[in-house]
């Protein structure tokens, strides 16, 4: 079984299908609006409780934080109100990017310790520094670039064609890794 976790791009918000459903043998745990904190926590919880053969983690913006179950971003004022202004009034993007790289290394080390082969991808807004062999893509190459100029939903999420393009890219990579026959 391939565990997949991420945010709205991976959950399939605004689309009748999500790219993980186009990859054989996946269990999609993605949550719209999820922060990287949430992605790390729910991935570890799942692995501790269920057998996982492989994992695909789709990281989101470092400028997203989980507070009391709310997934806040600097632009979520309309949804959550003044708490957004309070949280992001002194937001430090450098700190957020450093924290993100720590989360990446933490989850990579954890999955390695469990002997679970894994691939990390980026949804958007992720400036990855020092990409290693467990990354598919690079700083300027992730889901947004893979879906290209295809139509997007009102919230900017991939629609069916975008999910198909993302799945094709990931399927090719994991087939080359020997995950799929």
KEVOBA-864028 format. One record per residue: residue in one letter; residue number from 1; x, y, z of N, C-alpha, C, CB in turn. Coordinates in nm, 4 decimals. Each point is the difference from the previous one (the first is absolute). Glycine has a CB too. Example, Ala and Ser with C-alpha at 12.3 -4.5 7.8 and 13.67 -1.06 7.14 Angstrom:
REC type seq      n.x      n.y      n.z     ca.x     ca.y     ca.z      c.x      c.y      c.z     cb.x     cb.y     cb.z
REC    A   1   1.3190  -0.5690   0.7800  -0.0890   0.1190   0.0000   0.0900   0.1200   0.0000  -0.1892  -0.1173   0.1246
REC    S   2   0.1542   0.2223  -0.1966   0.0820   0.1190   0.0060  -0.0770   0.1090   0.0730   0.1184  -0.0628  -0.2145
END
This chain:
REC type seq      n.x      n.y      n.z     ca.x     ca.y     ca.z      c.x      c.y      c.z     cb.x     cb.y     cb.z
REC    X   1   0.0830  -0.1172   0.0000  -0.0830   0.1172   0.0000   0.0886   0.1252   0.0000  -0.1836  -0.1263   0.1211
REC    X   2   0.1436   0.2231  -0.2012   0.0717   0.1277  -0.0079  -0.0796   0.1039   0.0778   0.1008  -0.0587  -0.2270
REC    X   3  -0.0435   0.1076   0.3360  -0.0617   0.1068   0.0773   0.0286   0.1325  -0.0698   0.0241  -0.1313   0.2167
REC    X   4  -0.1280   0.2123  -0.2355   0.0150   0.1327  -0.0594  -0.0556   0.1013   0.0994  -0.0177  -0.0913  -0.2388
REC    X   5   0.0921   0.1996   0.2606  -0.0463   0.1055   0.0898   0.0365   0.1351  -0.0586   0.0241  -0.1515   0.2002
REC    X   6  -0.1062   0.2508  -0.1726   0.0245   0.1340  -0.0520  -0.1140   0.0937   0.0333   0.1352  -0.0981  -0.1832
REC    X   7  -0.1499   0.2006   0.0994  -0.1017   0.1028   0.0222  -0.1103  -0.0113  -0.1053   0.1738   0.1526   0.1022
REC    X   8  -0.2396  -0.0425  -0.1331  -0.1135   0.0008  -0.0919   0.0356  -0.0469  -0.1408  -0.0934   0.1849   0.1339
REC    X   9   0.2159  -0.1599  -0.1795   0.0414  -0.0456  -0.1329  -0.0037  -0.1524  -0.0058   0.1456   0.2047  -0.0289
REC    X  10  -0.1129  -0.2691   0.1390   0.0038  -0.1461   0.0067  -0.1362  -0.0570   0.0386   0.2426   0.0111   0.0615
REC    X  11  -0.3201   0.0636   0.0164  -0.1338  -0.0442   0.0397  -0.0975   0.0037  -0.1172   0.0449   0.0832   0.2311
REC    X  12  -0.0164   0.0014  -0.3294  -0.0881   0.0110  -0.1158  -0.1080   0.1048   0.0155   0.0446  -0.2361  -0.0429
REC    X  13  -0.0165   0.3393   0.1217  -0.0976   0.1075   0.0150  -0.0284   0.0617  -0.1367   0.0795   0.0463   0.2364
REC    X  14  -0.2041  -0.0246  -0.2661  -0.0497   0.0584  -0.1255   0.0013  -0.0975  -0.1180   0.0812   0.2184   0.0827
REC    X  15  -0.0566  -0.3459  -0.0592   0.0048  -0.0971  -0.1093  -0.0706  -0.1288   0.0421   0.2174   0.0994  -0.0832
REC    X  16  -0.2843  -0.1647  -0.0121  -0.0650  -0.1268   0.0348   0.1001  -0.1138   0.0237  -0.1966   0.0740  -0.1338
REC    X  17   0.3197  -0.0545   0.0890   0.1055  -0.0990   0.0235   0.1224   0.0701   0.0562  -0.0865  -0.1464  -0.1871
REC    X  18   0.1694   0.0711   0.2573   0.1272   0.0521   0.0496   0.1106  -0.0886  -0.0550  -0.1071   0.0933   0.2123
REC    X  19   0.2240  -0.0365  -0.2340   0.1083  -0.0767  -0.0625   0.0305  -0.1311   0.0721   0.0945   0.2151  -0.0774
REC    X  20  -0.1038  -0.2251   0.2122   0.0294  -0.1299   0.0619  -0.0938  -0.1122  -0.0463   0.0857   0.1251   0.1967
REC    X  21  -0.2093  -0.0903  -0.2338  -0.0929  -0.1034  -0.0462   0.0407  -0.0561  -0.1360  -0.1822   0.1123   0.1283
REC    X  22   0.2744  -0.0467  -0.1952   0.0493  -0.0448  -0.1305   0.1296  -0.0798   0.0119  -0.1078   0.1994  -0.1034
REC    X  23   0.1471  -0.2285   0.2272   0.1195  -0.0798   0.0273  -0.0458  -0.1247   0.0741   0.1529   0.2057   0.0096
REC    X  24  -0.1166  -0.3192  -0.0616  -0.0458  -0.1278   0.0542   0.0459  -0.0208   0.1447   0.0046  -0.0936  -0.2319
REC    X  25  -0.0981   0.0496   0.3163   0.0342  -0.0412   0.1358   0.0250   0.1103   0.0994   0.0921  -0.1932  -0.1040
REC    X  26  -0.1532   0.3113   0.0846   0.0257   0.1111   0.0915  -0.1075   0.0124   0.1068   0.1178   0.1174  -0.1842
REC    X  27  -0.0768  -0.0637   0.2975  -0.0893   0.0417   0.1076   0.0239   0.1490   0.0172   0.0018  -0.2298   0.1180
REC    X  28  -0.0986   0.3117  -0.1575   0.0160   0.1448   0.0002  -0.0499   0.0577   0.1324  -0.0257   0.0057  -0.2513
REC    X  29   0.1175   0.0535   0.3275  -0.0324   0.0626   0.1284  -0.0011   0.1525  -0.0074   0.1000  -0.1972   0.1127
REC    X  30  -0.0875   0.2536  -0.2308   0.0129   0.1447  -0.0146  -0.1219   0.0737   0.0546   0.1429  -0.0377  -0.2007
REC    X  31  -0.1168   0.1573   0.2538  -0.1033   0.0853   0.0584   0.0102   0.1391  -0.0616   0.0036  -0.1322   0.2169
REC    X  32  -0.1142   0.1838  -0.2727   0.0055   0.1366  -0.0527   0.0460   0.0987   0.1075  -0.1838  -0.0568  -0.1621
REC    X  33   0.2768   0.1426   0.1255   0.0511   0.1010   0.0917   0.1041  -0.0490   0.0986  -0.2157   0.1066  -0.0238
REC    X  34   0.2521  -0.2342   0.0161   0.0931  -0.0564   0.0979   0.1331   0.0739   0.0014  -0.1095  -0.2210  -0.0304
REC    X  35   0.1622   0.2370   0.1506   0.1334   0.0569   0.0165   0.1018  -0.1139  -0.0039  -0.0906   0.1949   0.1378
REC    X  36   0.2168  -0.1603  -0.1503   0.1044  -0.1022   0.0044   0.0058  -0.0660   0.1378   0.1308   0.1272  -0.1730
REC    X  37  -0.1642  -0.0529   0.2788  -0.0100  -0.0603   0.1338  -0.1014  -0.1143  -0.0030   0.0602   0.2212   0.1095
REC    X  38  -0.1756  -0.1945  -0.1677  -0.1065  -0.0999  -0.0089   0.0439  -0.1189  -0.0852  -0.1717   0.1817   0.0269
REC    X  39   0.2390  -0.1548  -0.1363   0.0458  -0.1072  -0.0892   0.0977  -0.0917   0.0735  -0.0309   0.1508  -0.2004
REC    X  40   0.1262  -0.0936   0.2723   0.0960  -0.0812   0.0760  -0.0735  -0.0822   0.1062   0.1816   0.1726  -0.0395
REC    X  41  -0.2655  -0.1068   0.1189  -0.0683  -0.0671   0.1099  -0.0886  -0.1148  -0.0498   0.0046   0.2153   0.1281
REC    X  42  -0.0861  -0.1909  -0.2288  -0.0921  -0.1041  -0.0458   0.0720  -0.1125  -0.0732  -0.1777   0.1728  -0.0172
REC    X  43   0.2889  -0.1419  -0.0486   0.0787  -0.1058  -0.0643   0.0564  -0.0941   0.1062   0.0584   0.1548  -0.1917
REC    X  44   0.0029  -0.0983   0.2953   0.0581  -0.0816   0.1071  -0.1091  -0.0811   0.0700   0.1837   0.1705   0.0323
REC    X  45  -0.2958  -0.1078  -0.0028  -0.1096  -0.0734   0.0651  -0.0460  -0.1178  -0.0850  -0.0724   0.2116   0.1123
REC    X  46   0.0593  -0.1912  -0.2413  -0.0450  -0.1074  -0.0882   0.1018  -0.1140  -0.0033  -0.1259   0.1678  -0.1385
REC    X  47   0.2523  -0.1323   0.1191   0.1060  -0.1022  -0.0090   0.0084  -0.0800   0.1297   0.1287   0.1457  -0.1604
REC    X  48  -0.1506  -0.0813   0.2737   0.0056  -0.0704   0.1284  -0.1156  -0.0986   0.0184   0.1151   0.1989   0.0953
REC    X  49  -0.2224  -0.1818  -0.1717  -0.1191  -0.0820   0.0198  -0.0369  -0.0936  -0.1141  -0.0762   0.1812   0.1397
REC    X  50   0.1339  -0.1600  -0.2580  -0.0371  -0.0802  -0.1162   0.1236  -0.0353  -0.0812  -0.2255   0.1100  -0.0062
REC    X  51   0.2208  -0.2230  -0.0642   0.1142  -0.0353  -0.0854   0.0073   0.0915  -0.1227  -0.0170  -0.2391   0.0781
REC    X  52   0.1366   0.2861  -0.1063   0.0238   0.0884  -0.1143   0.1214  -0.0535  -0.0744  -0.0995   0.2032   0.1197
REC    X  53   0.0852  -0.2243  -0.2500   0.1124  -0.0461  -0.0817   0.0833   0.1167  -0.0537  -0.1344  -0.2015  -0.0626
REC    X  54   0.0653   0.3078   0.0232   0.0640   0.1178  -0.0601  -0.0763   0.1236   0.0453   0.0796  -0.1335  -0.2025
REC    X  55  -0.0168   0.2506   0.1877  -0.0678   0.1250   0.0341   0.0338   0.1080  -0.1015   0.0049  -0.0619   0.2430
REC    X  56  -0.1059   0.1402  -0.2764   0.0181   0.1196  -0.0830  -0.0526   0.1159   0.0840  -0.0232  -0.1273  -0.2255
REC    X  57   0.1100   0.2227   0.2539  -0.0368   0.1159   0.0804   0.0053   0.1235  -0.0887   0.0888  -0.1079   0.2125
REC    X  58  -0.2016   0.1759  -0.2209  -0.0107   0.1225  -0.0797  -0.0006   0.1187   0.0970  -0.1295  -0.1196  -0.1878
REC    X  59   0.2437   0.1841   0.1997   0.0174   0.1109   0.0943  -0.0724   0.1241  -0.0489   0.2212  -0.0935   0.0695
REC    X  60  -0.2614   0.1772   0.0252  -0.0704   0.1232  -0.0304   0.0851   0.1210   0.0401  -0.2213  -0.1178   0.0318
REC    X  61   0.1638   0.2341  -0.0375   0.0709   0.1239   0.0324   0.0485   0.0009   0.1445  -0.1387   0.1195  -0.1696
REC    X  62   0.2646  -0.0782   0.1915   0.0475   0.0173   0.1384  -0.0761   0.1111   0.0722   0.2267  -0.0801  -0.0710
REC    X  63  -0.2929   0.1663  -0.0049  -0.0745   0.1119   0.0583  -0.1443  -0.0404   0.0305   0.1464   0.1615  -0.1255
REC    X  64  -0.1607  -0.2808   0.1796  -0.1301  -0.0527   0.0419   0.0240  -0.0642   0.1357  -0.0849  -0.0397  -0.2414
REC    X  65  -0.0045   0.0655   0.3339   0.0186  -0.0518   0.1352  -0.1328  -0.0544   0.0520   0.1879   0.1646   0.0426
REC    X  66  -0.1802  -0.2648   0.0425  -0.1179  -0.0629   0.0581  -0.0143   0.0496   0.1432   0.0244  -0.2058  -0.1483
REC    X  67  -0.1346   0.2743   0.1761  -0.0284   0.0471   0.1353  -0.1414  -0.0449   0.0357   0.1565   0.2014  -0.0243
REC    X  68  -0.1663  -0.2864   0.1250  -0.1292  -0.0511   0.0474  -0.0844  -0.0576  -0.1137   0.0068   0.1686   0.1837
REC    X  69   0.0586  -0.2435  -0.2721  -0.0717  -0.0639  -0.1094  -0.0304   0.0900  -0.1176  -0.0950  -0.1453   0.1679
REC    X  70   0.1340   0.2716  -0.1594  -0.0188   0.0932  -0.1112   0.1307   0.0079  -0.0770  -0.1754   0.1339   0.1272
REC    X  71   0.1664  -0.1468  -0.2574   0.1183   0.0068  -0.0859   0.0094   0.1430  -0.0526  -0.0169  -0.2479  -0.0659
REC    X  72   0.1017   0.3279   0.1305   0.0078   0.1427  -0.0301   0.1113   0.0325  -0.0981  -0.0910   0.0461   0.2253
REC    X  73   0.0611   0.0494  -0.3132   0.1007   0.0572  -0.0896  -0.0126   0.1518   0.0101  -0.0061  -0.2021  -0.1598
REC    X  74   0.1050   0.2759   0.1102  -0.0118   0.1462   0.0055  -0.1224   0.0536  -0.0745   0.2471   0.0094   0.0171
REC    X  75  -0.3073  -0.0902  -0.1065  -0.1137   0.0471  -0.0781  -0.1331  -0.0623   0.0428   0.1571   0.0339  -0.1883
REC    X  76  -0.1618  -0.1021   0.3028  -0.1245  -0.0642   0.0417  -0.0835   0.0864   0.0946   0.1142  -0.2180  -0.0282
REC    X  77  -0.0916   0.3483   0.0265  -0.0728   0.0955   0.0840  -0.1505  -0.0126  -0.0213   0.1961   0.1562  -0.0086
REC    X  78  -0.2381  -0.1686  -0.1161  -0.1425  -0.0067  -0.0335  -0.0667  -0.1198   0.0686   0.0478   0.1108  -0.2216
REC    X  79   0.0234  -0.2217   0.2290  -0.0554  -0.1228   0.0574   0.0046  -0.0012   0.1527   0.0703  -0.1187  -0.2064
REC    X  80   0.0398   0.1673   0.2649   0.0206  -0.0140   0.1442   0.0003   0.1308   0.0786   0.1274  -0.2002  -0.0548
REC    X  81  -0.1292   0.3133  -0.0101  -0.0095   0.1271   0.0706   0.1309   0.0511   0.0565  -0.2280  -0.0637   0.0530
REC    X  82   0.2169   0.1389   0.0568   0.1125   0.0743   0.0571   0.1138  -0.0862   0.0511  -0.1623   0.1706   0.0595
REC    X  83   0.1376  -0.2978  -0.0297   0.1093  -0.0862   0.0473   0.1135  -0.0035  -0.1024  -0.1653  -0.1401   0.1299
REC    X  84   0.1307   0.1506  -0.2564   0.1011  -0.0016  -0.1059   0.0920   0.1207   0.0142  -0.1586  -0.1217  -0.1540
REC    X  85   0.1009   0.2398   0.1778   0.0819   0.1202   0.0182   0.0928  -0.0153   0.1196  -0.1817   0.1391  -0.1015
REC    X  86   0.1307  -0.1979   0.2099   0.0818  -0.0174   0.1206   0.1142  -0.0985  -0.0251  -0.2013   0.0496   0.1425
REC    X  87   0.1727  -0.1599  -0.2092   0.1021  -0.1023  -0.0242   0.1071   0.0499  -0.0952  -0.1707  -0.1767   0.0394
REC    X  88   0.1284   0.2463  -0.1439   0.0943   0.0357  -0.1050   0.0522   0.1440   0.0073  -0.1166  -0.1656  -0.1392
REC    X  89   0.0856   0.2390   0.2461   0.0462   0.1388   0.0087   0.1520   0.0098   0.0040  -0.2107   0.0572   0.1192
REC    X  90   0.2763  -0.1518  -0.0563   0.1465   0.0003   0.0062   0.0578  -0.1289  -0.0602  -0.0104   0.1452   0.2065
REC    X  91  -0.0565  -0.1982  -0.3043   0.0413  -0.1269  -0.0615   0.1391   0.0122  -0.0586  -0.2386  -0.0552  -0.0504
REC    X  92   0.3189  -0.0448   0.0724   0.1381  -0.0020  -0.0485   0.0124  -0.1103  -0.1049   0.0892   0.0880   0.2227
REC    X  93  -0.0837  -0.0485  -0.3477   0.0063  -0.0959  -0.1103   0.1275  -0.0831   0.0051  -0.1366   0.1556  -0.1388
REC    X  94   0.2468  -0.0961   0.1810   0.1250  -0.0746   0.0116  -0.0150  -0.1111   0.1040   0.1318   0.2055  -0.0661
REC    X  95  -0.1929  -0.1726   0.1801  -0.0266  -0.1009   0.1029  -0.0900  -0.1105  -0.0557   0.0244   0.1755   0.1800
REC    X  96  -0.1294  -0.1368  -0.2530  -0.0944  -0.0981  -0.0547   0.0707  -0.0946  -0.0972  -0.1879   0.1660   0.0262
REC    X  97   0.2761  -0.1125  -0.1096   0.0733  -0.0849  -0.0942   0.0976  -0.0926   0.0722  -0.0221   0.1788  -0.1736
REC    X  98   0.0865  -0.1288   0.2779   0.0902  -0.0842   0.0794  -0.0781  -0.1108   0.0693   0.1543   0.1955   0.0349
REC    X  99  -0.2675  -0.1609   0.0218  -0.0859  -0.0998   0.0641  -0.0424  -0.1058  -0.1024  -0.0826   0.1734   0.1660
REC    X 100   0.0460  -0.1289  -0.2851  -0.0411  -0.0931  -0.1050   0.1109  -0.0994  -0.0320  -0.1508   0.1756  -0.0943
REC    X 101   0.2729  -0.1268   0.0788   0.1106  -0.0911  -0.0313   0.0237  -0.0983   0.1145   0.1050   0.1779  -0.1434
REC    X 102  -0.1263  -0.1342   0.2675   0.0094  -0.0921   0.1143  -0.1096  -0.1057  -0.0071   0.1001   0.1832   0.1404
REC    X 103  -0.2217  -0.1437  -0.1789  -0.1098  -0.0958  -0.0140   0.0307  -0.1030  -0.1078  -0.1615   0.1758   0.0750
REC    X 104   0.2175  -0.1293  -0.1862   0.0372  -0.0906  -0.1090   0.1014  -0.1023   0.0491  -0.0443   0.1811  -0.1689
REC    X 105   0.1499  -0.1341   0.2343   0.1037  -0.0906   0.0487  -0.0537  -0.0933   0.1087   0.1727   0.1732  -0.0551
REC    X 106  -0.2599  -0.1203   0.1412  -0.0608  -0.0812   0.1048  -0.0813  -0.1150  -0.0604  -0.0081   0.2021   0.1504
REC    X 107  -0.0806  -0.1707  -0.2459  -0.0848  -0.1045  -0.0569   0.0812  -0.0965  -0.0862  -0.1939   0.1589   0.0033
REC    X 108   0.2927  -0.1064  -0.0737   0.0889  -0.0873  -0.0782   0.0702  -0.0994   0.0930   0.0349   0.1838  -0.1720
REC    X 109   0.0219  -0.1354   0.2817   0.0679  -0.0878   0.0950  -0.0941  -0.1005   0.0626   0.1600   0.1819   0.0456
REC    X 110  -0.2801  -0.1375  -0.0131  -0.0989  -0.0904   0.0592  -0.0367  -0.1113  -0.0982  -0.0898   0.1894   0.1400
REC    X 111   0.0575  -0.1523  -0.2641  -0.0383  -0.1012  -0.0996   0.1171  -0.0941  -0.0289  -0.1648   0.1618  -0.1021
REC    X 112   0.2855  -0.1080   0.0969   0.1190  -0.0854  -0.0171   0.0124  -0.0987   0.1164   0.1164   0.1854  -0.1268
REC    X 113  -0.1394  -0.1379   0.2492   0.0133  -0.0882   0.1165  -0.1040  -0.1120  -0.0028   0.0904   0.1928   0.1326
REC    X 114  -0.2025  -0.1681  -0.1959  -0.1059  -0.1013  -0.0144   0.0183  -0.0819  -0.1278  -0.1570   0.1491   0.1273
REC    X 115   0.2644  -0.1191  -0.2016   0.0323  -0.0676  -0.1269  -0.1144   0.0110  -0.1005   0.1468  -0.1589   0.1257
REC    X 116  -0.2045   0.2789  -0.1329  -0.1073   0.0276  -0.0945   0.0561   0.0890  -0.1113  -0.1785  -0.0209   0.1825
REC    X 117   0.1966  -0.0344  -0.3037   0.0440   0.0847  -0.1119  -0.1018   0.1130  -0.0196   0.1178  -0.1974  -0.1125
REC    X 118  -0.0676   0.3155   0.0821  -0.0885   0.1151  -0.0107   0.0478   0.0983  -0.1051  -0.0596  -0.0288   0.2387
REC    X 119  -0.0362   0.1068  -0.2855   0.0250   0.1071  -0.0960  -0.0674   0.1244   0.0552   0.0140  -0.1604  -0.1997
REC    X 120   0.0574   0.2723   0.1950  -0.0564   0.1279   0.0398  -0.0189   0.0844  -0.1263   0.1108  -0.0116   0.2308
REC    X 121  -0.2236   0.0809  -0.2376  -0.0284   0.0941  -0.1080  -0.0503   0.1284   0.0641  -0.0546  -0.1867  -0.1663
REC    X 122   0.0466   0.2903   0.0870  -0.0523   0.1253   0.0530  -0.1276   0.0374  -0.0743   0.2326   0.0756   0.0628
REC    X 123  -0.3280  -0.0252   0.0137  -0.1229   0.0491  -0.0621   0.0286   0.1357  -0.0633  -0.1447  -0.1255   0.1676
REC    X 124   0.1870   0.2197  -0.0862   0.0274   0.1367  -0.0454   0.0734   0.0727   0.1111  -0.2052   0.0026  -0.1500
REC    X 125   0.2608   0.1139   0.1175   0.0634   0.0883   0.0987   0.1025  -0.0662   0.0898  -0.2061   0.1265  -0.0052
REC    X 126   0.2708  -0.2292  -0.0409   0.0990  -0.0676   0.0833   0.1363   0.0201  -0.0632  -0.1689  -0.1719   0.0795
REC    X 127   0.2507   0.2566  -0.0184   0.1357   0.0204  -0.0469   0.0908  -0.1039   0.0633  -0.0418   0.2466  -0.0312
REC    X 128   0.0615  -0.3565  -0.0362   0.0760  -0.1108   0.0556   0.1492   0.0264  -0.0186  -0.1900  -0.1601  -0.0477
REC    X 129   0.2632   0.1479   0.1552   0.1440   0.0210  -0.0034   0.0682  -0.1359   0.0169  -0.0228   0.2367   0.0945
REC    X 130   0.1194  -0.2650  -0.1785   0.0756  -0.1238   0.0149  -0.0825  -0.1243  -0.0268   0.1398   0.1166   0.1640
REC    X 131  -0.2137  -0.1158  -0.2724  -0.0847  -0.1148  -0.0329   0.0849  -0.1253  -0.0104  -0.1618   0.1493  -0.1214
REC    X 132   0.1101  -0.2557   0.1753   0.0701  -0.1282   0.0017  -0.0712  -0.0993  -0.0892   0.0819   0.0444   0.2321
REC    X 133  -0.0338  -0.1668  -0.2334  -0.0539  -0.0996  -0.0919  -0.1435  -0.0409   0.0313   0.2305  -0.0801  -0.0300
REC    X 134  -0.2831   0.1118   0.1458  -0.1373  -0.0352   0.0317  -0.1000   0.1063  -0.0461   0.0862  -0.1285   0.1945
REC    X 135  -0.0401   0.2332  -0.2598  -0.0870   0.1030  -0.0560  -0.0260  -0.0282  -0.1470   0.0879   0.1680   0.1648
REC    X 136  -0.2121  -0.1471  -0.2070  -0.0344   0.0000  -0.1420  -0.0250   0.1451  -0.0360  -0.1011  -0.2370   0.0040
REC    X 137   0.1816   0.2884  -0.0937  -0.0088   0.1411  -0.0343   0.1121   0.0763   0.0670  -0.2481  -0.0184  -0.0266
REC    X 138   0.2411   0.1494   0.0186   0.0998   0.0877   0.0615  -0.0676   0.1316   0.0341   0.1906  -0.1090  -0.1286
REC    X 139  -0.1135   0.2095   0.1638  -0.0580   0.1265   0.0458  -0.1037   0.0569  -0.0937   0.2113   0.0435   0.1132
REC    X 140  -0.1888  -0.0520  -0.2425  -0.0928   0.0561  -0.0971  -0.0750  -0.1074  -0.0762   0.1485   0.1962  -0.0204
REC    X 141  -0.1704  -0.3108   0.0845  -0.0636  -0.1119  -0.0681  -0.0797  -0.0824   0.0999   0.1846  -0.0053  -0.1712
REC    X 142  -0.3165   0.0222   0.1679  -0.0899  -0.0738   0.0880  -0.1378  -0.0072  -0.0628   0.1305   0.0729   0.2023
REC    X 143  -0.2306  -0.0981  -0.1224  -0.1344  -0.0228  -0.0528  -0.0541   0.1149  -0.0839  -0.0396  -0.1409   0.1965
REC    X 144   0.0618   0.2638  -0.1527  -0.0495   0.1146  -0.0770   0.0608  -0.0017  -0.1401  -0.0275   0.1355   0.2122
REC    X 145   0.1571  -0.1631  -0.2202   0.0668  -0.0035  -0.1308  -0.0440  -0.1223  -0.0805   0.1973   0.1216   0.0982
REC    X 146  -0.2197  -0.2345  -0.0327  -0.0389  -0.1225  -0.0711  -0.1379   0.0111  -0.0617   0.1416  -0.1299   0.1556
REC    X 147  -0.2336   0.2029  -0.0907  -0.1337   0.0125  -0.0591  -0.0005   0.1021  -0.1128  -0.1021  -0.0625   0.2198
REC    X 148   0.2043   0.1467  -0.2244   0.0162   0.0915  -0.1122  -0.1153   0.0965  -0.0174   0.1331  -0.1739  -0.1075
REC    X 149  -0.1705   0.1940  -0.0180  -0.1006   0.1005  -0.0326  -0.1426  -0.0548  -0.0008   0.1734   0.1148  -0.1328
REC    X 150  -0.1951  -0.2310   0.1895  -0.1344  -0.0584  -0.0006  -0.0941   0.0842   0.0860   0.0975  -0.2306  -0.0349
REC    X 151  -0.2275   0.2164   0.0137  -0.0967   0.0766   0.0800   0.0145  -0.0303   0.1495  -0.1581  -0.0009  -0.1955
REC    X 152   0.1320   0.1046   0.2741   0.0064  -0.0127   0.1455  -0.1333   0.0443   0.0584   0.2508   0.0398   0.0008
REC    X 153  -0.2819  -0.0867   0.1183  -0.1223   0.0406   0.0678   0.0099   0.1435   0.0481  -0.0393  -0.2362   0.0691
REC    X 154  -0.0709   0.2945  -0.0216   0.0006   0.1385   0.0487   0.1027   0.0249   0.1097  -0.2394   0.0115  -0.0585
REC    X 155   0.2714  -0.1149   0.1373   0.0993   0.0135   0.1063   0.1416  -0.0286  -0.0476  -0.1756  -0.0634   0.1614
REC    X 156   0.1942   0.0414  -0.2927   0.1324  -0.0252  -0.0564   0.0440  -0.1453   0.0057   0.0562   0.2284   0.0647
REC    X 157  -0.1454  -0.3161  -0.0229   0.0343  -0.1419   0.0111  -0.0099  -0.0694  -0.1356  -0.0820  -0.0001   0.2371
REC    X 158   0.1578  -0.1079  -0.2529  -0.0092  -0.0745  -0.1264  -0.1387  -0.0618  -0.0155   0.2473  -0.0484   0.0090
REC    X 159  -0.2943   0.0491  -0.1314  -0.1212  -0.0727  -0.0327   0.0421  -0.1353  -0.0565  -0.1319   0.2151  -0.0448
REC    X 160   0.0418  -0.2880  -0.0159   0.0277  -0.1380  -0.0393   0.1257  -0.0137  -0.0860  -0.2440  -0.0425   0.0113
REC    X 161   0.2595   0.1266  -0.1137   0.1187  -0.0099  -0.0869   0.1282   0.0261   0.0797  -0.1387   0.0743  -0.1976
REC    X 162   0.1348   0.0221   0.2869   0.1169   0.0279   0.0839   0.0375  -0.1190   0.0868  -0.0637   0.2399   0.0010
REC    X 163  -0.0361  -0.3037   0.0575   0.0261  -0.1186   0.0816   0.0556  -0.1136  -0.0855  -0.1840   0.0681   0.1568
REC    X 164   0.1356  -0.0810  -0.2782   0.0528  -0.1035  -0.0892   0.1472   0.0253  -0.0310  -0.2286  -0.0307  -0.0994
REC    X 165   0.2639   0.1562   0.0726   0.1404   0.0335  -0.0304   0.0908  -0.0248   0.1213  -0.0794   0.1725  -0.1662
REC    X 166   0.0320  -0.1344   0.2837   0.0779  -0.0227   0.1217   0.0199  -0.1501   0.0207  -0.0901   0.2135   0.1028
REC    X 167  -0.0176  -0.2904  -0.1157   0.0068  -0.1459   0.0189   0.0944  -0.0643  -0.1007  -0.2342   0.0019   0.0882
REC    X 168   0.2316   0.0439  -0.2131   0.0907  -0.0552  -0.1015   0.1449   0.0195   0.0407  -0.1702   0.0457  -0.1773
REC    X 169   0.2023   0.0729   0.2261   0.1377   0.0306   0.0402   0.0429  -0.0879   0.1182  -0.0296   0.2375  -0.0812
REC    X 170  -0.0570  -0.2503   0.1795   0.0327  -0.0790   0.1185   0.0024  -0.1490  -0.0341  -0.1036   0.1765   0.1472
REC    X 171   0.0057  -0.2219  -0.2257  -0.0027  -0.1410  -0.0422   0.1286  -0.0393  -0.0719  -0.2490   0.0132  -0.0194
REC    X 172   0.2946   0.0714  -0.0710   0.1241  -0.0292  -0.0742   0.1173  -0.0142   0.0974  -0.0876   0.1263  -0.2018
REC    X 173   0.0941  -0.0351   0.2976   0.1116  -0.0017   0.0953  -0.0031  -0.1251   0.0878  -0.0005   0.2505   0.0003
REC    X 174  -0.1154  -0.2824   0.0567  -0.0039  -0.1145   0.0915   0.0079  -0.1330  -0.0763  -0.1361   0.1374   0.1612
REC    X 175   0.0964  -0.1370  -0.2878   0.0206  -0.1200  -0.0822   0.1499  -0.0216  -0.0203  -0.2230   0.0345  -0.1177
REC    X 176   0.2959   0.0733   0.0917   0.1456  -0.0083  -0.0158   0.0685  -0.0441   0.1292  -0.0125   0.1790  -0.1740
REC    X 177  -0.0479  -0.1491   0.2879   0.0541  -0.0430   0.1289  -0.0334  -0.1462   0.0299  -0.0201   0.2353   0.0817
REC    X 178  -0.0696  -0.2940  -0.1624  -0.0390  -0.1391   0.0206  -0.1162  -0.0188   0.0949   0.2315  -0.0576  -0.0446
REC    X 179  -0.3019   0.1663   0.0781  -0.1151  -0.0101   0.0891  -0.1188  -0.0646  -0.0704   0.0800   0.2027   0.1226
REC    X 180  -0.0908  -0.1797  -0.2533  -0.1110  -0.0510  -0.0809   0.0557  -0.0898  -0.1085  -0.1388   0.2060   0.0466
REC    X 181   0.0622  -0.3047  -0.0859   0.0468  -0.0855  -0.1100  -0.0520   0.0481  -0.1329   0.0096  -0.1921   0.1551
END
